[in-house]
Amino acid sequence: MIGRPVDVLQRAEKVQAALYRISEAAQASEDLDELYRLIHSIISELMPAENLYIALYNEETELLSFPYYVDEFDTAPLPQKPGRGLTEYILRSGLPLLATPEVYDRLLAEGQVDLIGAPSLDWLGAPLKTPKKIIGMMAIQTYSDQVRYTHADLDVLAFVSTQAAMAIERKQAEAALRDSESRYRLLFENAPVGTLLVNAQGQIVDINPTALMILGSPSVEATQQINVLNFPPLIEVGFTDHVQRCLESGQTIVAECPYTSKWGKTSYVQYFLTPIINGNGRAGQVQVIIEDISERKRSEVQIRKLNRMLQVSSQVNQVLVRVTDEIELMQQVCQILIEVGGYHLAWIGLAEQTNGKRVRPVAAAGKDLSYLQDIQVTWDDSPSGSGPAGAANRRGQRSPPHF
């Protein structure tokens, strides 16, 4: 069942806020254990999540571990080879799953999963996907019929799990860096986030392959030709100013911006600037960690589009109750699509049953209304009926909207 527009809007806003908070938690948390607790707390604000666990798969050891496991009946399993539980089902499929009793019984009957642990009522799981691979999964479950999960909850968990995966992977990389200085180079080269070292003169001292990939750079040498303190594109987006402030204040700076690199790659990046203090107590270098958050930004755009369409639906429903004249109703619907939906042109046409099968415009709003006077739209098999309006009438199916 679809909730009220205001409820859906509020939930979308909470999800968007949760994505930012998880990203911030990866930077603020002391270690992975604290990060897991923060992720659990953030998810608990979006839906009931008393029972939550995180499972991670190690490709080198081929073991599945459960570093975070909160459950009112079961205890955390020991690291083990993957079996055929719901956890492994998520890892194999790479898709989120709402396992109601009916869905779970079907999976059991099909031999796709085995019964493991205390039987839950509803089980909700999502893969932890990074841009490179699936590193594990997270799940919440309920044992009471007073708490049931929906597909809306599934969508929320799928959104949050992607951001959680990147946060966990980044924290794993940080923890690994602290473990051993002798492994620094190997970890630097294979870090899942872009990393650069910039000195006080703006020269790029070092850069890892992930950063090269994010920037679309052909080589380390090509990138090192850039001085971050006087490169115009970096000055324009504010990055140069942030580096100077980091060097002068000795404080960490976090920011994000759209950026087109010297090699023409456009992406939305988030960067963390951390000063490296020398023996004199001054910042001699800046460590730059960059992430491509273009996918997250696209998700935010989709959320905003959803918000607009919910507002359109709400206002159209009000018009349906208030307006009795059919032509006035259609005209107001077009106006709502322009003012609230963000479309440039909206029109409604009636499919005539005459021999010409013409689609006659009866209401319109927006820019370039003269466009409707210059076109001939039909819903037959002729060229004038091959457009979206003609096809929609002919097939009885809607055509995709264009924003």
Summary of the structure (lengths in Angstrom):
residues: 403
radius of gyration: 26.8
end to end distance: 26.5
largest distance: 88.6
contacts: 1188
relative contact order: 0.07
helix: 44%
strand: 24%
